[in-house]
Amino acid sequence: MKMIERRVLEDYNSGARRVLCLFHNESSRHVARPEWDTDEIRAEVAAGTNEFERKQLQGYLFDTLELDIDSAVPPDALRTSRNQFAAEFGAGDFFEGYCAARAIDARGVERLAEDLLDRTEDRYMSTLRSVFGGSVEQDEFARFYSALLTVDSGSYSVDRIHSDLVRSVEDHGYSDRVEIVRGSPPGVSTTVSTIEPRKSTVFLAEYGGLESYRAAFHALGHAIYAVSLDVTVADLVGVNISATEVSAFSAQELALASLKPEDRRMLDFMPTYYARMYAVRLLDEARFYREGSAGVASVREHERRLLIVPNNTFVPRNRLHSIDFVIAFSTYLSRARTDSLDDVRNSVASNSGLLLENNCLMDGFRVSQCGE
């Protein structure tokens, strides 16, 4: 276990440091990437374990192997390749194998998606009907959402975003672990974290506005999670991202604190939309890998679930992040509104804790004391 953890940690940290060099416009040639033996990785992924922590490290290796599958092929060809890959490790299909690599009960997370759709349906449907009178085209909905994010946009300059985040970090004792840097090469606010040492850097986009302000606090939520000593190495290697997203969702609420209730009402509603969108996506992915394209929900079914007519039909993606976001949104929507960064700190939880809370942990797994 210790050797596996060390190898995964070295690979994760070297990748993070290379990104940091890129963002700081520095050379990364001095950052060595460990070399992996494919047979060694396959043997570890196939090894049985009932320890949640080790399973997360195996999930990291599962993802490393899966990157070798050519994704630039038609959907049905990709489905065949991924299902064959998952079968090597005893799974019936890629959705099941992807979940099993993370100690997630595939049927359990499907039930969670259905439950999320059921328990949010009344409020969601009544809200959208009150705004649009019925179904709406995806492009029109996107324009509506974009307009929400222009509220009082002049109040959120780049200088203010930077100073507010620096002040938040200093006031809550994170200055030695979280660094705030202006200028993000990708053009959006983002977080890059290392596990050894436990440190996080928030790179801020060089444009203002409410959306930029909210994205900056979202990134800060990820940073606070990354430097928390209450989570384990396995929580931070990016296999399951549910728990860090809960902290990020919680933090981004702070950007809305000064808005008038009427301006913030629909922005507070948007997480419910995203929760339902990811739930529908998850069910589509499960059916796609189990049944093929014929099993995926139709445009009419999407409209029935979301009251939004999509532009495109289902296309498989490189990662099944809908699983993480369904777990994250299910947890987030059940919690109280965020009033301060202390609430964000208190939102920090382990991925094993969220799986237990949402009845999605595979049977037979033992969770260590620090991961409970």
Contacts in CASP RR format, 6 or more apart in sequence:
PFRMAT RR
TARGET T0000
AUTHOR 0000-0000-0000
METHOD contacts of the structure
MODEL  1
MKMIERRVLEDYNSGARRVLCLFHNESSRHVARPEWDTDEIRAEVAAGTN
EFERKQLQGYLFDTLELDIDSAVPPDALRTSRNQFAAEFGAGDFFEGYCA
ARAIDARGVERLAEDLLDRTEDRYMSTLRSVFGGSVEQDEFARFYSALLT
VDSGSYSVDRIHSDLVRSVEDHGYSDRVEIVRGSPPGVSTTVSTIEPRKS
TVFLAEYGGLESYRAAFHALGHAIYAVSLDVTVADLVGVNISATEVSAFS
AQELALASLKPEDRRMLDFMPTYYARMYAVRLLDEARFYREGSAGVASVR
EHERRLLIVPNNTFVPRNRLHSIDFVIAFSTYLSRARTDSLDDVRNSVAS
NSGLLLENNCLMDGFRVSQCGE
1 51 0 8 1.000
1 53 0 8 1.000
1 54 0 8 1.000
4 44 0 8 1.000
4 54 0 8 1.000
4 57 0 8 1.000
4 58 0 8 1.000
5 53 0 8 1.000
5 57 0 8 1.000
5 233 0 8 1.000
5 234 0 8 1.000
7 34 0 8 1.000
7 36 0 8 1.000
8 57 0 8 1.000
8 60 0 8 1.000
8 61 0 8 1.000
8 237 0 8 1.000
9 195 0 8 1.000
9 196 0 8 1.000
9 233 0 8 1.000
9 237 0 8 1.000
10 34 0 8 1.000
11 33 0 8 1.000
11 34 0 8 1.000
11 36 0 8 1.000
11 60 0 8 1.000
11 64 0 8 1.000
12 60 0 8 1.000
12 195 0 8 1.000
12 236 0 8 1.000
12 237 0 8 1.000
12 238 0 8 1.000
13 194 0 8 1.000
13 195 0 8 1.000
13 196 0 8 1.000
14 31 0 8 1.000
14 32 0 8 1.000
14 33 0 8 1.000
14 34 0 8 1.000
15 31 0 8 1.000
15 33 0 8 1.000
16 192 0 8 1.000
16 193 0 8 1.000
16 194 0 8 1.000
16 195 0 8 1.000
17 28 0 8 1.000
17 31 0 8 1.000
17 194 0 8 1.000
18 28 0 8 1.000
18 31 0 8 1.000
18 33 0 8 1.000
19 192 0 8 1.000
20 192 0 8 1.000
20 194 0 8 1.000
20 201 0 8 1.000
21 27 0 8 1.000
21 28 0 8 1.000
21 31 0 8 1.000
22 28 0 8 1.000
22 185 0 8 1.000
23 181 0 8 1.000
23 184 0 8 1.000
23 185 0 8 1.000
23 192 0 8 1.000
23 201 0 8 1.000
23 203 0 8 1.000
36 64 0 8 1.000
38 65 0 8 1.000
41 61 0 8 1.000
41 64 0 8 1.000
41 65 0 8 1.000
42 65 0 8 1.000
42 88 0 8 1.000
44 58 0 8 1.000
44 61 0 8 1.000
45 58 0 8 1.000
45 59 0 8 1.000
45 61 0 8 1.000
45 62 0 8 1.000
45 65 0 8 1.000
45 89 0 8 1.000
45 101 0 8 1.000
46 88 0 8 1.000
46 89 0 8 1.000
47 58 0 8 1.000
49 55 0 8 1.000
49 58 0 8 1.000
50 364 0 8 1.000
50 365 0 8 1.000
50 366 0 8 1.000
51 365 0 8 1.000
51 366 0 8 1.000
51 368 0 8 1.000
52 103 0 8 1.000
52 234 0 8 1.000
52 352 0 8 1.000
52 361 0 8 1.000
52 365 0 8 1.000
52 366 0 8 1.000
52 367 0 8 1.000
52 368 0 8 1.000
52 371 0 8 1.000
53 232 0 8 1.000
53 233 0 8 1.000
53 234 0 8 1.000
53 368 0 8 1.000
53 371 0 8 1.000
55 101 0 8 1.000
55 102 0 8 1.000
55 103 0 8 1.000
55 365 0 8 1.000
56 102 0 8 1.000
56 103 0 8 1.000
56 234 0 8 1.000
56 235 0 8 1.000
56 237 0 8 1.000
56 239 0 8 1.000
56 240 0 8 1.000
56 351 0 8 1.000
57 234 0 8 1.000
57 237 0 8 1.000
57 239 0 8 1.000
58 101 0 8 1.000
59 101 0 8 1.000
59 102 0 8 1.000
59 239 0 8 1.000
60 237 0 8 1.000
60 238 0 8 1.000
60 239 0 8 1.000
62 89 0 8 1.000
62 97 0 8 1.000
62 98 0 8 1.000
62 101 0 8 1.000
63 101 0 8 1.000
63 239 0 8 1.000
63 319 0 8 1.000
65 85 0 8 1.000
66 82 0 8 1.000
66 85 0 8 1.000
69 78 0 8 1.000
69 81 0 8 1.000
69 82 0 8 1.000
69 85 0 8 1.000
70 78 0 8 1.000
70 81 0 8 1.000
71 78 0 8 1.000
71 318 0 8 1.000
73 81 0 8 1.000
75 288 0 8 1.000
75 293 0 8 1.000
75 315 0 8 1.000
75 316 0 8 1.000
76 292 0 8 1.000
76 293 0 8 1.000
78 316 0 8 1.000
79 94 0 8 1.000
79 288 0 8 1.000
79 289 0 8 1.000
79 292 0 8 1.000
79 293 0 8 1.000
79 316 0 8 1.000
82 94 0 8 1.000
82 289 0 8 1.000
83 92 0 8 1.000
83 93 0 8 1.000
83 94 0 8 1.000
83 289 0 8 1.000
85 94 0 8 1.000
86 92 0 8 1.000
86 93 0 8 1.000
86 94 0 8 1.000
86 96 0 8 1.000
86 97 0 8 1.000
86 98 0 8 1.000
89 97 0 8 1.000
89 100 0 8 1.000
89 101 0 8 1.000
90 97 0 8 1.000
91 97 0 8 1.000
91 100 0 8 1.000
93 289 0 8 1.000
93 290 0 8 1.000
94 289 0 8 1.000
95 106 0 8 1.000
95 285 0 8 1.000
95 286 0 8 1.000
95 288 0 8 1.000
95 289 0 8 1.000
95 290 0 8 1.000
95 320 0 8 1.000
96 106 0 8 1.000
96 289 0 8 1.000
96 290 0 8 1.000
97 106 0 8 1.000
98 320 0 8 1.000
98 323 0 8 1.000
99 105 0 8 1.000
99 106 0 8 1.000
99 109 0 8 1.000
99 323 0 8 1.000
99 362 0 8 1.000
100 106 0 8 1.000
100 362 0 8 1.000
101 239 0 8 1.000
102 239 0 8 1.000
102 240 0 8 1.000
102 323 0 8 1.000
103 352 0 8 1.000
103 355 0 8 1.000
103 361 0 8 1.000
103 362 0 8 1.000
103 365 0 8 1.000
104 240 0 8 1.000
104 323 0 8 1.000
104 355 0 8 1.000
104 360 0 8 1.000
104 361 0 8 1.000
104 362 0 8 1.000
105 359 0 8 1.000
105 360 0 8 1.000
105 361 0 8 1.000
105 362 0 8 1.000
105 363 0 8 1.000
106 286 0 8 1.000
108 359 0 8 1.000
108 360 0 8 1.000
109 282 0 8 1.000
109 323 0 8 1.000
109 326 0 8 1.000
109 327 0 8 1.000
109 358 0 8 1.000
109 360 0 8 1.000
110 282 0 8 1.000
110 283 0 8 1.000
110 286 0 8 1.000
111 359 0 8 1.000
112 326 0 8 1.000
112 327 0 8 1.000
112 330 0 8 1.000
112 358 0 8 1.000
112 359 0 8 1.000
112 360 0 8 1.000
113 278 0 8 1.000
113 279 0 8 1.000
113 280 0 8 1.000
113 282 0 8 1.000
113 283 0 8 1.000
113 326 0 8 1.000
114 279 0 8 1.000
114 283 0 8 1.000
115 330 0 8 1.000
116 275 0 8 1.000
116 276 0 8 1.000
116 279 0 8 1.000
116 326 0 8 1.000
116 329 0 8 1.000
116 330 0 8 1.000
116 333 0 8 1.000
117 276 0 8 1.000
117 279 0 8 1.000
117 280 0 8 1.000
117 305 0 8 1.000
120 272 0 8 1.000
120 275 0 8 1.000
120 276 0 8 1.000
120 333 0 8 1.000
123 272 0 8 1.000
124 272 0 8 1.000
124 273 0 8 1.000
124 276 0 8 1.000
124 307 0 8 1.000
125 307 0 8 1.000
127 266 0 8 1.000
127 269 0 8 1.000
127 272 0 8 1.000
128 134 0 8 1.000
128 136 0 8 1.000
128 307 0 8 1.000
128 308 0 8 1.000
129 307 0 8 1.000
131 144 0 8 1.000
131 266 0 8 1.000
132 140 0 8 1.000
132 141 0 8 1.000
132 144 0 8 1.000
132 307 0 8 1.000
134 307 0 8 1.000
135 303 0 8 1.000
135 307 0 8 1.000
135 308 0 8 1.000
135 309 0 8 1.000
136 144 0 8 1.000
136 307 0 8 1.000
136 308 0 8 1.000
136 309 0 8 1.000
137 308 0 8 1.000
137 309 0 8 1.000
138 308 0 8 1.000
138 309 0 8 1.000
138 310 0 8 1.000
138 311 0 8 1.000
139 311 0 8 1.000
141 308 0 8 1.000
145 270 0 8 1.000
148 266 0 8 1.000
148 267 0 8 1.000
148 270 0 8 1.000
149 209 0 8 1.000
149 210 0 8 1.000
149 211 0 8 1.000
149 214 0 8 1.000
149 267 0 8 1.000
150 209 0 8 1.000
150 210 0 8 1.000
151 210 0 8 1.000
151 259 0 8 1.000
151 263 0 8 1.000
152 210 0 8 1.000
152 259 0 8 1.000
152 263 0 8 1.000
153 208 0 8 1.000
153 209 0 8 1.000
153 210 0 8 1.000
154 208 0 8 1.000
154 209 0 8 1.000
155 209 0 8 1.000
156 208 0 8 1.000
156 209 0 8 1.000
156 210 0 8 1.000
156 212 0 8 1.000
156 213 0 8 1.000
157 208 0 8 1.000
157 209 0 8 1.000
158 182 0 8 1.000
158 204 0 8 1.000
158 206 0 8 1.000
158 207 0 8 1.000
158 208 0 8 1.000
158 212 0 8 1.000
160 213 0 8 1.000
161 204 0 8 1.000
161 208 0 8 1.000
161 212 0 8 1.000
161 213 0 8 1.000
161 216 0 8 1.000
162 180 0 8 1.000
162 182 0 8 1.000
162 204 0 8 1.000
164 213 0 8 1.000
164 216 0 8 1.000
165 180 0 8 1.000
165 202 0 8 1.000
165 204 0 8 1.000
165 216 0 8 1.000
165 217 0 8 1.000
165 220 0 8 1.000
166 180 0 8 1.000
168 220 0 8 1.000
168 254 0 8 1.000
168 341 0 8 1.000
169 175 0 8 1.000
169 178 0 8 1.000
169 180 0 8 1.000
169 220 0 8 1.000
171 341 0 8 1.000
172 341 0 8 1.000
172 342 0 8 1.000
172 345 0 8 1.000
174 223 0 8 1.000
174 224 0 8 1.000
174 227 0 8 1.000
177 198 0 8 1.000
177 199 0 8 1.000
177 200 0 8 1.000
177 227 0 8 1.000
178 199 0 8 1.000
178 200 0 8 1.000
178 201 0 8 1.000
178 202 0 8 1.000
178 220 0 8 1.000
178 223 0 8 1.000
178 224 0 8 1.000
178 227 0 8 1.000
179 199 0 8 1.000
179 200 0 8 1.000
179 201 0 8 1.000
179 202 0 8 1.000
180 201 0 8 1.000
180 202 0 8 1.000
180 204 0 8 1.000
181 201 0 8 1.000
181 202 0 8 1.000
181 203 0 8 1.000
181 204 0 8 1.000
182 203 0 8 1.000
182 204 0 8 1.000
182 206 0 8 1.000
183 203 0 8 1.000
183 204 0 8 1.000
183 205 0 8 1.000
183 206 0 8 1.000
184 190 0 8 1.000
184 203 0 8 1.000
184 204 0 8 1.000
184 205 0 8 1.000
184 206 0 8 1.000
185 203 0 8 1.000
187 205 0 8 1.000
187 206 0 8 1.000
187 207 0 8 1.000
188 205 0 8 1.000
188 215 0 8 1.000
189 202 0 8 1.000
189 203 0 8 1.000
189 204 0 8 1.000
189 205 0 8 1.000
189 212 0 8 1.000
189 215 0 8 1.000
189 216 0 8 1.000
189 218 0 8 1.000
189 219 0 8 1.000
190 202 0 8 1.000
190 203 0 8 1.000
190 219 0 8 1.000
191 200 0 8 1.000
191 201 0 8 1.000
191 202 0 8 1.000
191 203 0 8 1.000
191 219 0 8 1.000
191 220 0 8 1.000
191 221 0 8 1.000
191 222 0 8 1.000
191 223 0 8 1.000
191 226 0 8 1.000
192 200 0 8 1.000
192 201 0 8 1.000
192 203 0 8 1.000
193 199 0 8 1.000
193 200 0 8 1.000
193 201 0 8 1.000
193 222 0 8 1.000
193 223 0 8 1.000
193 226 0 8 1.000
193 227 0 8 1.000
193 236 0 8 1.000
194 200 0 8 1.000
195 233 0 8 1.000
195 236 0 8 1.000
195 237 0 8 1.000
198 226 0 8 1.000
198 227 0 8 1.000
198 229 0 8 1.000
199 227 0 8 1.000
200 222 0 8 1.000
200 223 0 8 1.000
200 224 0 8 1.000
200 226 0 8 1.000
200 227 0 8 1.000
201 223 0 8 1.000
202 216 0 8 1.000
202 219 0 8 1.000
202 220 0 8 1.000
202 223 0 8 1.000
203 219 0 8 1.000
204 216 0 8 1.000
204 219 0 8 1.000
205 212 0 8 1.000
205 215 0 8 1.000
205 216 0 8 1.000
210 255 0 8 1.000
213 255 0 8 1.000
214 252 0 8 1.000
214 255 0 8 1.000
214 256 0 8 1.000
215 252 0 8 1.000
216 255 0 8 1.000
217 251 0 8 1.000
217 252 0 8 1.000
217 253 0 8 1.000
217 254 0 8 1.000
217 255 0 8 1.000
218 248 0 8 1.000
218 249 0 8 1.000
218 251 0 8 1.000
218 252 0 8 1.000
219 248 0 8 1.000
220 251 0 8 1.000
220 344 0 8 1.000
221 244 0 8 1.000
221 247 0 8 1.000
221 248 0 8 1.000
221 250 0 8 1.000
221 251 0 8 1.000
221 252 0 8 1.000
221 344 0 8 1.000
222 244 0 8 1.000
222 247 0 8 1.000
222 248 0 8 1.000
224 247 0 8 1.000
224 251 0 8 1.000
224 341 0 8 1.000
224 344 0 8 1.000
224 345 0 8 1.000
224 348 0 8 1.000
225 231 0 8 1.000
225 243 0 8 1.000
225 244 0 8 1.000
225 247 0 8 1.000
225 248 0 8 1.000
225 348 0 8 1.000
226 236 0 8 1.000
226 244 0 8 1.000
228 345 0 8 1.000
228 348 0 8 1.000
230 348 0 8 1.000
230 350 0 8 1.000
230 370 0 8 1.000
231 243 0 8 1.000
231 348 0 8 1.000
231 349 0 8 1.000
231 350 0 8 1.000
231 371 0 8 1.000
232 350 0 8 1.000
232 368 0 8 1.000
232 370 0 8 1.000
232 371 0 8 1.000
234 351 0 8 1.000
235 243 0 8 1.000
235 244 0 8 1.000
235 350 0 8 1.000
235 351 0 8 1.000
235 371 0 8 1.000
236 244 0 8 1.000
239 351 0 8 1.000
240 324 0 8 1.000
240 327 0 8 1.000
240 351 0 8 1.000
240 354 0 8 1.000
240 355 0 8 1.000
241 321 0 8 1.000
241 324 0 8 1.000
241 328 0 8 1.000
242 324 0 8 1.000
242 325 0 8 1.000
242 327 0 8 1.000
242 328 0 8 1.000
242 331 0 8 1.000
242 351 0 8 1.000
242 354 0 8 1.000
242 355 0 8 1.000
243 328 0 8 1.000
243 348 0 8 1.000
243 349 0 8 1.000
243 350 0 8 1.000
243 351 0 8 1.000
243 353 0 8 1.000
243 354 0 8 1.000
245 324 0 8 1.000
245 325 0 8 1.000
245 328 0 8 1.000
245 332 0 8 1.000
246 328 0 8 1.000
246 331 0 8 1.000
246 332 0 8 1.000
246 335 0 8 1.000
246 347 0 8 1.000
246 349 0 8 1.000
246 354 0 8 1.000
247 344 0 8 1.000
247 347 0 8 1.000
247 348 0 8 1.000
249 271 0 8 1.000
249 328 0 8 1.000
249 329 0 8 1.000
249 332 0 8 1.000
250 332 0 8 1.000
250 335 0 8 1.000
250 338 0 8 1.000
250 343 0 8 1.000
250 344 0 8 1.000
250 347 0 8 1.000
251 338 0 8 1.000
251 341 0 8 1.000
251 344 0 8 1.000
253 337 0 8 1.000
253 338 0 8 1.000
254 338 0 8 1.000
254 340 0 8 1.000
254 341 0 8 1.000
254 344 0 8 1.000
256 264 0 8 1.000
256 267 0 8 1.000
256 268 0 8 1.000
257 339 0 8 1.000
259 267 0 8 1.000
271 329 0 8 1.000
271 332 0 8 1.000
271 333 0 8 1.000
272 333 0 8 1.000
273 306 0 8 1.000
274 325 0 8 1.000
274 329 0 8 1.000
275 325 0 8 1.000
275 326 0 8 1.000
275 329 0 8 1.000
275 330 0 8 1.000
275 333 0 8 1.000
276 305 0 8 1.000
276 306 0 8 1.000
277 306 0 8 1.000
278 322 0 8 1.000
278 325 0 8 1.000
278 326 0 8 1.000
278 329 0 8 1.000
279 322 0 8 1.000
279 326 0 8 1.000
280 297 0 8 1.000
280 302 0 8 1.000
280 305 0 8 1.000
280 306 0 8 1.000
281 322 0 8 1.000
282 320 0 8 1.000
282 322 0 8 1.000
282 323 0 8 1.000
282 326 0 8 1.000
283 297 0 8 1.000
284 296 0 8 1.000
284 297 0 8 1.000
284 314 0 8 1.000
285 316 0 8 1.000
285 320 0 8 1.000
285 322 0 8 1.000
287 295 0 8 1.000
287 296 0 8 1.000
287 297 0 8 1.000
288 295 0 8 1.000
288 296 0 8 1.000
288 314 0 8 1.000
288 316 0 8 1.000
293 314 0 8 1.000
296 313 0 8 1.000
296 314 0 8 1.000
297 305 0 8 1.000
297 314 0 8 1.000
299 309 0 8 1.000
299 310 0 8 1.000
299 313 0 8 1.000
302 308 0 8 1.000
302 309 0 8 1.000
302 310 0 8 1.000
303 309 0 8 1.000
303 310 0 8 1.000
327 354 0 8 1.000
327 355 0 8 1.000
327 358 0 8 1.000
327 360 0 8 1.000
328 354 0 8 1.000
330 358 0 8 1.000
331 349 0 8 1.000
331 354 0 8 1.000
331 357 0 8 1.000
331 358 0 8 1.000
335 347 0 8 1.000
336 343 0 8 1.000
338 344 0 8 1.000
338 347 0 8 1.000
350 370 0 8 1.000
350 371 0 8 1.000
350 372 0 8 1.000
352 361 0 8 1.000
352 365 0 8 1.000
352 367 0 8 1.000
352 371 0 8 1.000
352 372 0 8 1.000
353 367 0 8 1.000
353 371 0 8 1.000
353 372 0 8 1.000
354 360 0 8 1.000
355 361 0 8 1.000
356 367 0 8 1.000
356 372 0 8 1.000
361 367 0 8 1.000
END
